[in-house]
Amino acid sequence: MTRLTDDGRVEFRFYRPDASDVRIAGDFNQWDRSSLVMQHDGNGWWTTTAEINSGDHRFRYYADGKWYTDYAANGVEQSKLGWNSIVSVPKGGAAWQGRSSESRISGSDITGKEQAKKQNKEKLVA
């Protein structure tokens, strides 16, 4: 799942209790599996935050050599290689600069999630 933090960063949360290594790859980091490493919080959840330019971005989690889609993100989209998750960053979100990720655990509310789901449903119907 994803959410926008108060400082404009995107928080990623992924539940995979048996994983030993979880990373995020997406169009915001040129699909580089090594640049955005998640931190395990000890309760099965993996978290990280990142600065990402505004707009809609595709991403997937990469855990122990397997790809996973985040169906709780702002949307999903089929690609040639499977389903990608979508995170929507409004204008004013921080710019991605390839900085190291940092662990940040906070509330589970997802800003604008219901609105994004509605918009995605409308796109699929059209």
mmCIF file of the C-alpha atoms, coordinates in Angstrom:
data_MODEL
# 
_entry.id   MODEL 
# 
loop_
_atom_site.group_PDB 
_atom_site.id 
_atom_site.type_symbol 
_atom_site.label_atom_id 
_atom_site.label_alt_id 
_atom_site.label_comp_id 
_atom_site.label_asym_id 
_atom_site.label_entity_id 
_atom_site.label_seq_id 
_atom_site.pdbx_PDB_ins_code 
_atom_site.Cartn_x 
_atom_site.Cartn_y 
_atom_site.Cartn_z 
_atom_site.occupancy 
_atom_site.B_iso_or_equiv 
_atom_site.pdbx_formal_charge 
_atom_site.auth_seq_id 
_atom_site.auth_comp_id 
_atom_site.auth_asym_id 
_atom_site.auth_atom_id 
_atom_site.pdbx_PDB_model_num 
ATOM 1   C CA . MET A 1 1   ? 0.000   0.000   0.000   1.00 0.00 ? 1   MET A CA 1 
ATOM 2   C CA . THR A 1 2   ? 1.107   3.561   -0.519  1.00 0.00 ? 2   THR A CA 1 
ATOM 3   C CA . ARG A 1 3   ? 0.400   6.924   1.019   1.00 0.00 ? 3   ARG A CA 1 
ATOM 4   C CA . LEU A 1 4   ? 1.698   10.467  0.758   1.00 0.00 ? 4   LEU A CA 1 
ATOM 5   C CA . THR A 1 5   ? 3.483   11.615  3.920   1.00 0.00 ? 5   THR A CA 1 
ATOM 6   C CA . ASP A 1 6   ? 3.141   15.084  5.439   1.00 0.00 ? 6   ASP A CA 1 
ATOM 7   C CA . ASP A 1 7   ? 6.480   16.108  3.920   1.00 0.00 ? 7   ASP A CA 1 
ATOM 8   C CA . GLY A 1 8   ? 5.432   15.112  0.370   1.00 0.00 ? 8   GLY A CA 1 
ATOM 9   C CA . ARG A 1 9   ? 7.260   11.777  0.207   1.00 0.00 ? 9   ARG A CA 1 
ATOM 10  C CA . VAL A 1 10  ? 5.631   8.493   -0.758  1.00 0.00 ? 10  VAL A CA 1 
ATOM 11  C CA . GLU A 1 11  ? 5.492   5.784   1.877   1.00 0.00 ? 11  GLU A CA 1 
ATOM 12  C CA . PHE A 1 12  ? 5.410   2.194   0.593   1.00 0.00 ? 12  PHE A CA 1 
ATOM 13  C CA . ARG A 1 13  ? 4.211   -0.633  2.871   1.00 0.00 ? 13  ARG A CA 1 
ATOM 14  C CA . PHE A 1 14  ? 4.302   -4.286  1.844   1.00 0.00 ? 14  PHE A CA 1 
ATOM 15  C CA . TYR A 1 15  ? 3.291   -7.327  3.907   1.00 0.00 ? 15  TYR A CA 1 
ATOM 16  C CA . ARG A 1 16  ? 5.512   -10.335 3.318   1.00 0.00 ? 16  ARG A CA 1 
ATOM 17  C CA . PRO A 1 17  ? 6.386   -11.939 6.690   1.00 0.00 ? 17  PRO A CA 1 
ATOM 18  C CA . ASP A 1 18  ? 8.610   -14.700 5.291   1.00 0.00 ? 18  ASP A CA 1 
ATOM 19  C CA . ALA A 1 19  ? 10.663  -12.473 2.969   1.00 0.00 ? 19  ALA A CA 1 
ATOM 20  C CA . SER A 1 20  ? 14.329  -11.815 3.634   1.00 0.00 ? 20  SER A CA 1 
ATOM 21  C CA . ASP A 1 21  ? 14.836  -9.017  1.064   1.00 0.00 ? 21  ASP A CA 1 
ATOM 22  C CA . VAL A 1 22  ? 12.258  -6.614  -0.420  1.00 0.00 ? 22  VAL A CA 1 
ATOM 23  C CA . ARG A 1 23  ? 12.898  -3.827  -2.909  1.00 0.00 ? 23  ARG A CA 1 
ATOM 24  C CA . ILE A 1 24  ? 10.844  -1.533  -5.121  1.00 0.00 ? 24  ILE A CA 1 
ATOM 25  C CA . ALA A 1 25  ? 11.376  -0.960  -8.824  1.00 0.00 ? 25  ALA A CA 1 
ATOM 26  C CA . GLY A 1 26  ? 9.390   1.478   -10.913 1.00 0.00 ? 26  GLY A CA 1 
ATOM 27  C CA . ASP A 1 27  ? 9.503   4.066   -13.635 1.00 0.00 ? 27  ASP A CA 1 
ATOM 28  C CA . PHE A 1 28  ? 10.625  6.625   -11.019 1.00 0.00 ? 28  PHE A CA 1 
ATOM 29  C CA . ASN A 1 29  ? 13.943  4.744   -10.558 1.00 0.00 ? 29  ASN A CA 1 
ATOM 30  C CA . GLN A 1 30  ? 14.287  3.329   -14.093 1.00 0.00 ? 30  GLN A CA 1 
ATOM 31  C CA . TRP A 1 31  ? 13.075  -0.086  -12.827 1.00 0.00 ? 31  TRP A CA 1 
ATOM 32  C CA . ASP A 1 32  ? 16.315  -0.526  -10.891 1.00 0.00 ? 32  ASP A CA 1 
ATOM 33  C CA . ARG A 1 33  ? 15.688  -3.348  -8.388  1.00 0.00 ? 33  ARG A CA 1 
ATOM 34  C CA . SER A 1 34  ? 18.697  -2.374  -6.288  1.00 0.00 ? 34  SER A CA 1 
ATOM 35  C CA . SER A 1 35  ? 18.102  1.335   -5.633  1.00 0.00 ? 35  SER A CA 1 
ATOM 36  C CA . LEU A 1 36  ? 15.075  1.332   -3.303  1.00 0.00 ? 36  LEU A CA 1 
ATOM 37  C CA . VAL A 1 37  ? 15.493  -1.181  -0.480  1.00 0.00 ? 37  VAL A CA 1 
ATOM 38  C CA . MET A 1 38  ? 12.698  -1.697  2.050   1.00 0.00 ? 38  MET A CA 1 
ATOM 39  C CA . GLN A 1 39  ? 13.224  -2.174  5.787   1.00 0.00 ? 39  GLN A CA 1 
ATOM 40  C CA . HIS A 1 40  ? 11.551  -4.982  7.769   1.00 0.00 ? 40  HIS A CA 1 
ATOM 41  C CA . ASP A 1 41  ? 9.722   -3.798  10.881  1.00 0.00 ? 41  ASP A CA 1 
ATOM 42  C CA . GLY A 1 42  ? 9.583   -7.202  12.588  1.00 0.00 ? 42  GLY A CA 1 
ATOM 43  C CA . ASN A 1 43  ? 5.819   -7.699  12.239  1.00 0.00 ? 43  ASN A CA 1 
ATOM 44  C CA . GLY A 1 44  ? 5.774   -8.934  8.650   1.00 0.00 ? 44  GLY A CA 1 
ATOM 45  C CA . TRP A 1 45  ? 5.590   -5.425  7.194   1.00 0.00 ? 45  TRP A CA 1 
ATOM 46  C CA . TRP A 1 46  ? 8.281   -3.903  4.993   1.00 0.00 ? 46  TRP A CA 1 
ATOM 47  C CA . THR A 1 47  ? 8.403   -0.104  4.651   1.00 0.00 ? 47  THR A CA 1 
ATOM 48  C CA . THR A 1 48  ? 10.309  2.694   2.994   1.00 0.00 ? 48  THR A CA 1 
ATOM 49  C CA . THR A 1 49  ? 9.734   6.249   1.823   1.00 0.00 ? 49  THR A CA 1 
ATOM 50  C CA . ALA A 1 50  ? 10.934  7.925   -1.345  1.00 0.00 ? 50  ALA A CA 1 
ATOM 51  C CA . GLU A 1 51  ? 10.866  11.318  -3.008  1.00 0.00 ? 51  GLU A CA 1 
ATOM 52  C CA . ILE A 1 52  ? 9.048   10.982  -6.332  1.00 0.00 ? 52  ILE A CA 1 
ATOM 53  C CA . ASN A 1 53  ? 8.083   13.594  -8.934  1.00 0.00 ? 53  ASN A CA 1 
ATOM 54  C CA . SER A 1 54  ? 4.403   14.440  -9.264  1.00 0.00 ? 54  SER A CA 1 
ATOM 55  C CA . GLY A 1 55  ? 2.323   12.313  -11.623 1.00 0.00 ? 55  GLY A CA 1 
ATOM 56  C CA . ASP A 1 56  ? 1.224   8.690   -11.989 1.00 0.00 ? 56  ASP A CA 1 
ATOM 57  C CA . HIS A 1 57  ? 4.046   6.177   -11.639 1.00 0.00 ? 57  HIS A CA 1 
ATOM 58  C CA . ARG A 1 58  ? 4.180   2.413   -12.211 1.00 0.00 ? 58  ARG A CA 1 
ATOM 59  C CA . PHE A 1 59  ? 5.996   0.151   -9.768  1.00 0.00 ? 59  PHE A CA 1 
ATOM 60  C CA . ARG A 1 60  ? 6.235   -3.373  -8.366  1.00 0.00 ? 60  ARG A CA 1 
ATOM 61  C CA . TYR A 1 61  ? 7.708   -4.962  -5.274  1.00 0.00 ? 61  TYR A CA 1 
ATOM 62  C CA . TYR A 1 62  ? 10.605  -7.391  -5.748  1.00 0.00 ? 62  TYR A CA 1 
ATOM 63  C CA . ALA A 1 63  ? 10.850  -9.837  -2.839  1.00 0.00 ? 63  ALA A CA 1 
ATOM 64  C CA . ASP A 1 64  ? 13.354  -12.690 -2.731  1.00 0.00 ? 64  ASP A CA 1 
ATOM 65  C CA . GLY A 1 65  ? 13.617  -12.817 -6.517  1.00 0.00 ? 65  GLY A CA 1 
ATOM 66  C CA . LYS A 1 66  ? 9.865   -12.627 -7.291  1.00 0.00 ? 66  LYS A CA 1 
ATOM 67  C CA . TRP A 1 67  ? 7.733   -9.713  -8.505  1.00 0.00 ? 67  TRP A CA 1 
ATOM 68  C CA . TYR A 1 68  ? 4.587   -8.655  -6.618  1.00 0.00 ? 68  TYR A CA 1 
ATOM 69  C CA . THR A 1 69  ? 1.819   -6.214  -7.493  1.00 0.00 ? 69  THR A CA 1 
ATOM 70  C CA . ASP A 1 70  ? 0.385   -3.868  -4.863  1.00 0.00 ? 70  ASP A CA 1 
ATOM 71  C CA . TYR A 1 71  ? -3.383  -4.100  -5.360  1.00 0.00 ? 71  TYR A CA 1 
ATOM 72  C CA . ALA A 1 72  ? -3.879  -1.619  -2.490  1.00 0.00 ? 72  ALA A CA 1 
ATOM 73  C CA . ALA A 1 73  ? -1.986  1.142   -4.349  1.00 0.00 ? 73  ALA A CA 1 
ATOM 74  C CA . ASN A 1 74  ? -3.762  3.938   -6.241  1.00 0.00 ? 74  ASN A CA 1 
ATOM 75  C CA . GLY A 1 75  ? -4.425  1.553   -9.120  1.00 0.00 ? 75  GLY A CA 1 
ATOM 76  C CA . VAL A 1 76  ? -3.054  -1.269  -11.254 1.00 0.00 ? 76  VAL A CA 1 
ATOM 77  C CA . GLU A 1 77  ? -2.301  -1.543  -14.952 1.00 0.00 ? 77  GLU A CA 1 
ATOM 78  C CA . GLN A 1 78  ? -1.515  -4.545  -17.114 1.00 0.00 ? 78  GLN A CA 1 
ATOM 79  C CA . SER A 1 79  ? 1.785   -4.516  -18.976 1.00 0.00 ? 79  SER A CA 1 
ATOM 80  C CA . LYS A 1 80  ? 3.592   -7.014  -21.197 1.00 0.00 ? 80  LYS A CA 1 
ATOM 81  C CA . LEU A 1 81  ? 5.282   -8.490  -18.123 1.00 0.00 ? 81  LEU A CA 1 
ATOM 82  C CA . GLY A 1 82  ? 2.308   -8.593  -15.729 1.00 0.00 ? 82  GLY A CA 1 
ATOM 83  C CA . TRP A 1 83  ? 0.370   -6.191  -13.545 1.00 0.00 ? 83  TRP A CA 1 
ATOM 84  C CA . ASN A 1 84  ? 2.064   -2.979  -12.393 1.00 0.00 ? 84  ASN A CA 1 
ATOM 85  C CA . SER A 1 85  ? 0.890   -0.965  -9.411  1.00 0.00 ? 85  SER A CA 1 
ATOM 86  C CA . ILE A 1 86  ? 0.257   2.766   -9.773  1.00 0.00 ? 86  ILE A CA 1 
ATOM 87  C CA . VAL A 1 87  ? 1.138   5.433   -7.239  1.00 0.00 ? 87  VAL A CA 1 
ATOM 88  C CA . SER A 1 88  ? -0.273  8.927   -7.839  1.00 0.00 ? 88  SER A CA 1 
ATOM 89  C CA . VAL A 1 89  ? 1.786   11.833  -6.536  1.00 0.00 ? 89  VAL A CA 1 
ATOM 90  C CA . PRO A 1 90  ? 0.027   15.224  -6.653  1.00 0.00 ? 90  PRO A CA 1 
ATOM 91  C CA . LYS A 1 91  ? 1.812   18.422  -7.598  1.00 0.00 ? 91  LYS A CA 1 
ATOM 92  C CA . GLY A 1 92  ? 3.979   19.466  -4.704  1.00 0.00 ? 92  GLY A CA 1 
ATOM 93  C CA . GLY A 1 93  ? 5.297   15.936  -4.090  1.00 0.00 ? 93  GLY A CA 1 
ATOM 94  C CA . ALA A 1 94  ? 9.041   15.793  -3.620  1.00 0.00 ? 94  ALA A CA 1 
ATOM 95  C CA . ALA A 1 95  ? 11.356  15.101  -6.569  1.00 0.00 ? 95  ALA A CA 1 
ATOM 96  C CA . TRP A 1 96  ? 13.069  11.707  -6.865  1.00 0.00 ? 96  TRP A CA 1 
ATOM 97  C CA . GLN A 1 97  ? 16.812  12.219  -6.682  1.00 0.00 ? 97  GLN A CA 1 
ATOM 98  C CA . GLY A 1 98  ? 18.064  8.682   -6.205  1.00 0.00 ? 98  GLY A CA 1 
ATOM 99  C CA . ARG A 1 99  ? 18.593  9.188   -2.472  1.00 0.00 ? 99  ARG A CA 1 
ATOM 100 C CA . SER A 1 100 ? 18.808  6.251   -0.137  1.00 0.00 ? 100 SER A CA 1 
ATOM 101 C CA . SER A 1 101 ? 15.446  5.144   1.182   1.00 0.00 ? 101 SER A CA 1 
ATOM 102 C CA . GLU A 1 102 ? 14.577  5.430   4.832   1.00 0.00 ? 102 GLU A CA 1 
ATOM 103 C CA . SER A 1 103 ? 12.247  3.374   6.955   1.00 0.00 ? 103 SER A CA 1 
ATOM 104 C CA . ARG A 1 104 ? 9.185   5.259   8.115   1.00 0.00 ? 104 ARG A CA 1 
ATOM 105 C CA . ILE A 1 105 ? 6.243   3.572   9.797   1.00 0.00 ? 105 ILE A CA 1 
ATOM 106 C CA . SER A 1 106 ? 3.101   5.553   10.462  1.00 0.00 ? 106 SER A CA 1 
ATOM 107 C CA . GLY A 1 107 ? -0.675  5.395   10.065  1.00 0.00 ? 107 GLY A CA 1 
ATOM 108 C CA . SER A 1 108 ? -2.301  3.217   7.446   1.00 0.00 ? 108 SER A CA 1 
ATOM 109 C CA . ASP A 1 109 ? -4.626  5.865   5.976   1.00 0.00 ? 109 ASP A CA 1 
ATOM 110 C CA . ILE A 1 110 ? -4.067  6.228   2.258   1.00 0.00 ? 110 ILE A CA 1 
ATOM 111 C CA . THR A 1 111 ? -4.589  9.765   0.998   1.00 0.00 ? 111 THR A CA 1 
ATOM 112 C CA . GLY A 1 112 ? -7.013  9.868   -1.923  1.00 0.00 ? 112 GLY A CA 1 
ATOM 113 C CA . LYS A 1 113 ? -7.173  6.084   -2.296  1.00 0.00 ? 113 LYS A CA 1 
ATOM 114 C CA . GLU A 1 114 ? -10.950 5.886   -2.682  1.00 0.00 ? 114 GLU A CA 1 
ATOM 115 C CA . GLN A 1 115 ? -10.945 8.715   -5.227  1.00 0.00 ? 115 GLN A CA 1 
ATOM 116 C CA . ALA A 1 116 ? -8.177  7.027   -7.245  1.00 0.00 ? 116 ALA A CA 1 
ATOM 117 C CA . LYS A 1 117 ? -10.075 3.709   -7.252  1.00 0.00 ? 117 LYS A CA 1 
ATOM 118 C CA . LYS A 1 118 ? -13.165 5.480   -8.564  1.00 0.00 ? 118 LYS A CA 1 
ATOM 119 C CA . GLN A 1 119 ? -11.162 7.175   -11.327 1.00 0.00 ? 119 GLN A CA 1 
ATOM 120 C CA . ASN A 1 120 ? -9.551  3.861   -12.338 1.00 0.00 ? 120 ASN A CA 1 
ATOM 121 C CA . LYS A 1 121 ? -12.969 2.173   -12.511 1.00 0.00 ? 121 LYS A CA 1 
ATOM 122 C CA . GLU A 1 122 ? -14.248 5.001   -14.709 1.00 0.00 ? 122 GLU A CA 1 
ATOM 123 C CA . LYS A 1 123 ? -11.256 4.569   -17.045 1.00 0.00 ? 123 LYS A CA 1 
ATOM 124 C CA . LEU A 1 124 ? -11.897 0.822   -17.327 1.00 0.00 ? 124 LEU A CA 1 
ATOM 125 C CA . VAL A 1 125 ? -15.585 1.349   -18.157 1.00 0.00 ? 125 VAL A CA 1 
ATOM 126 C CA . ALA A 1 126 ? -14.864 3.999   -20.812 1.00 0.00 ? 126 ALA A CA 1 
# 
